[in-house]
């Protein structure tokens, strides 16, 4: 075996390992890059009766209110979630949600139930859910059916 073959057999595994590590670092950096995705309601949105699903590709968020506690449940673990209640003058009040039991469930006490408790009541909401550098945003209306 000549000298060049010996050097190549010694250097090749080091280059493979180095390439693998650098590609992993690059892909992780790309995953954490800031991006914005828009979510849209899947069907009729009724937060009081737990029938409000927002979608963007494979990512889904369920928004519901139980006894004055507004909860957001997502298909991927969230880093942060904020819900906005928008009044008739298009002014919003932000409610930063806190993690419930896991990063999939976020909750906070809000006056949403009081605003849409009656049948037919309608209210505009905004939601920002952050997942690994990506922001999923939505503006939607909830209307109580029952």
C-alpha positions in Angstrom: 0.0 0.0 0.0 1.4 3.4 -1.0 1.6 6.5 1.1 -1.4 8.2 -0.4 -3.7 5.3 0.2 -2.6 5.1 3.9 -3.3 8.9 4.3 -6.7 8.7 2.7 -7.7 5.7 4.9 -6.7 7.7 7.9 -8.3 11.1 6.9 -11.6 9.8 5.4 -13.3 8.8 8.7 -12.3 12.2 10.3 -13.8 14.1 7.3 -17.0 12.0 7.5 -17.4 12.7 11.2 -16.6 16.4 10.8 -19.1 16.7 7.9 -21.8 15.0 10.0 -21.2 17.4 12.9 -21.1 20.5 10.8 -24.3 19.5 8.9 -26.1 18.9 12.2 -25.0 22.4 13.5 -26.2 24.0 10.2 -29.6 22.2 10.3 -30.2 23.2 14.0 -29.4 26.8 13.1 -31.9 26.7 10.3 -34.6 25.2 12.6 -34.2 28.1 15.1 -34.4 30.8 12.4 -37.4 33.2 12.9 -40.3 32.3 10.7 -44.0 33.3 10.6 -46.8 30.9 9.7 -50.5 31.8 9.4 -53.1 29.5 11.0 -56.7 29.4 9.9 -59.7 27.9 11.6 -60.7 24.4 10.7 -64.5 24.6 10.4 -66.7 26.7 12.8 -64.9 28.1 15.8 -66.7 27.8 19.2 -64.3 28.2 22.1 -67.0 27.7 24.8 -68.0 24.3 23.5 -64.4 23.2 22.8 -64.8 23.2 19.0 -62.1 25.6 17.8 -59.2 24.1 15.9 -56.6 26.3 14.1 -54.3 24.7 11.5 -51.2 25.4 9.6 -49.9 22.3 7.8 -49.3 19.6 10.3 -49.5 22.0 13.2 -52.8 22.2 15.0 -54.0 24.2 18.0 -57.2 23.7 19.9 -58.5 26.7 21.8 -61.2 26.3 24.5 -62.5 27.9 27.7 -63.5 26.0 30.8 -64.9 28.0 33.8 -63.1 31.2 32.8 -59.7 29.5 32.1 -58.7 29.8 28.5 -56.6 26.8 27.3 -54.5 26.2 24.2 -53.6 22.7 23.3 -51.1 22.1 20.5 -49.8 19.1 18.5 -46.2 20.3 19.0 -44.6 21.5 22.3 -44.8 25.3 22.5 -42.2 27.7 23.8 -44.7 30.5 24.4 -48.4 31.3 23.8 -50.3 34.6 23.9 -54.0 35.1 23.2 -55.5 38.5 22.5 -59.1 39.5 23.1 -60.1 42.2 20.5 -62.9 44.7 21.2 -65.2 46.4 18.8 -62.7 49.3 18.2 -60.0 46.7 17.1 -58.0 47.3 20.3 -56.6 44.1 21.8 -55.8 43.0 25.3 -53.0 40.5 25.5 -53.1 37.5 27.9 -49.8 35.6 28.1 -50.6 31.9 28.8 -48.6 29.8 31.2 -47.7 26.2 30.8 -50.3 23.8 32.4 -48.9 20.3 32.7 -46.7 20.0 29.7 -45.5 22.2 26.8 -48.5 21.0 24.9 -51.0 22.7 27.2 -51.0 26.4 28.0 -53.7 28.3 30.1 -54.7 31.5 31.8 -57.7 33.0 33.4 -59.4 35.5 30.9 -62.8 37.2 30.7 -63.6 35.4 27.4 -66.3 33.3 28.9 -68.2 36.4 30.2 -67.9 38.0 26.7 -69.3 35.0 24.7 -71.4 33.0 27.2 -74.7 33.6 25.5 -75.8 31.7 22.4 -74.9 33.5 19.2 -72.3 35.7 20.9 -69.3 36.5 18.7 -65.9 37.8 19.5 -62.6 38.4 17.7 -59.5 36.7 19.0 -55.8 36.6 18.0 -53.3 33.9 18.9 -49.5 33.8 18.7 -47.9 30.4 19.4 -44.2 30.1 19.3 -42.4 26.9 18.4 -38.6 26.7 18.1 -38.2 30.1 16.5 -41.3 29.9 14.4 -44.4 32.0 15.2 -47.8 30.7 14.3 -50.3 33.5 14.2 -54.0 33.6 13.7 -56.9 36.1 13.8 -60.3 34.5 14.0 -63.8 34.8 15.4 -65.4 32.6 17.9 -69.2 32.2 18.0 -71.1 30.3 20.7 -73.5 27.8 19.2 -75.2 26.3 22.2 
